[in-house]
Amino acid sequence: MASSQQSKYVVRKEYNEPIEAPDLTIRSWLRWLWRQLTSMKIALFLLLLLAAAAVPGSLYPQRSADPNGVVIYFRNNSDLAPWLDKLQLFDVYSSSWFSAIYLLLFISLVGCVLPRVAVHYKALRAEPPAAPTNLSRLPEYKKTAIDKADLSNAIDYFKSRKFKVVVKGNEIRAEKGYLRETGNLIFHISLLGVLISVGLGGALTYSGQRVLVEGESFVNNEAGFDSLSTGLLFDPKNLTPLSLKLNSFSTTYDYLNPSNYAKPIDFIAKVTSTVDGKKTDSTIRVNEPLMLPAAKVYLTGNGYAPDLVIRDANKNIVFAGPVVFLPQDSNMTSLGVIKVPDAPEQFGMMAFFYPTVGQLKTGALTSTHPYTWNPMLSMNVFVGSLGLESGMNTNVFDLNTHGMKQVAGGKSGIKAIKLTVGETKTLPENLGTVEFRGIKRFASLDVTYNPAELFVLLFAITTLFGLVLMLIIPRRRIWVMKTATTVEVAALAKSKDEALGKIVSEVTKALKKKKKK
């Protein structure tokens, strides 16, 4: 009982009276927590914590971006992966703990900024504060012996320079630079707006990629894309109904500038878009996207797509159509993969396409120019399972040759198959024939939609505007006190102000002037 009594009361020695400590209620605790959360120190800590929380997203494959990578990680780390999955490390950006940090950061920033708006509003309406008791302690101070100083000169000086002026007897209070704090608030509120816009935009956005060969079309639905990533709040069923056809693709090369000879200077994709039954012919260039309802179509890549026909030993067509080859150098030496799962015996080919074939000193083939002046295909052939039975998505640009037998090219003892346009060659191991029918171009298109991008731009502009105001406008307070024999002028700035001393001198000089009658 004694210990309880001792902990609850504090005795004031001078009066010898106990003081009862107040009991903390739930409301008191909530007020304390709110003040802690909305402090700038906690806001900075949460910002650093959010950056640290994003690190696992780059260390582990994410289901939203690389579902195959997650499956492979589970296969290679069967003991560790389930524990990581419980911690939501394969879904970092949609995890409960990442969302909690993000939400707390926004609450903290709002709690930091909004009260300052109310304080600043009151400061705009309030009069400049009274002069300190001892003006000589201020950074800039001048005391002048003037018997008959005219304070109206100082008032005119302040008003001509847009100071807020208040006169109280023999005291002049002048203040200027409220826009500095206004700019500070605009900067922080706009920064908060940028973060909110980016967050909402990321939740409502989608980005789809599709490779189109000349003459091909695609429909803007989930099945129409080669890959599609969406925000947390976007439903793929809400994709705008439209279709797009690549009519032709061309590249313009520079043959006039010796230092840039044969380098591409323009890429032109001619397309036909169909929206609500209305067809429109358009052109897409780099940095000139096609604007469609709730979608922007960007040109992100291009290359060649040799048109091939493969027949089995019985002359049945087992593969036909253009194959996308990925460029490997500036002269468009391109690598492509052909997979033939429908043949009597599965096989695949790893092939190189040379738009203008040439030869290195080592004897290896290469392309000497990016245009198709002397095109050629070379193929290495592999027989065996293509791994399509596993049920997992496979990369169309990659051929896993593990467990496969190479029957042409490399160390197989048979030279790689070489084809020119219009030529047909027999495949080894009685696999059939391959025909090189022609060459088409392909374009890589990126279809994106972000409803908040305009807001991001507007908030970014106002952020810059607020920063400029904050940096170039000084906040100054100046007092003029007149006594019977002297006039004191003192000034105070919110930050370092090199011009403050000059202003004090100018005010003192103005006081000495005689007004013209």
Secondary structure, 3 states (H helix, E strand, C coil): CHHHHHHHEEEECCCCEEEECCCCCHHHHHHHHHHHHCCHHHHHHHHHHHHHHCCHHHHCCCCCCCHHHHHHHHHHCCCHHHHHHHCCCCCHHHCHHHHHHHHHHHHHHHHHHHHHHHHHHHHHHCCCCCCCCCHHHCCEEEEEECCCCCHHHHHHHHHHCCCEEEEECCEEEEEECHHHHHHHHHHHHHHHHHHHHHHHHHHHCEEEEEEEECCCEEECCHHHCCEEEECCCCCHHHCCCEEEEEEEEEEEEECCCHHHCCEEEEEEEEEEEEECCEEEEEEEECCECEEECCEEEEEEEEEEEEEEEEECCCCCEEEEEECCCEECCCCCCEEEEEEECCCCCCEEEEEEEECEEEECCCCCEEECCCCCCECEEEEEEEECCCCHHHCCCCCCCCCCCCCCEEEECCCCCCCCEEECCCCEEEECCCCEEEEEEEEEEEEEEEEEECCCHHHHHHHHHHHHHHHHHHHHCCCEEEEEEECCCEEEEEEEECCCCCCHHHHHHHHHHHHHCCCCC
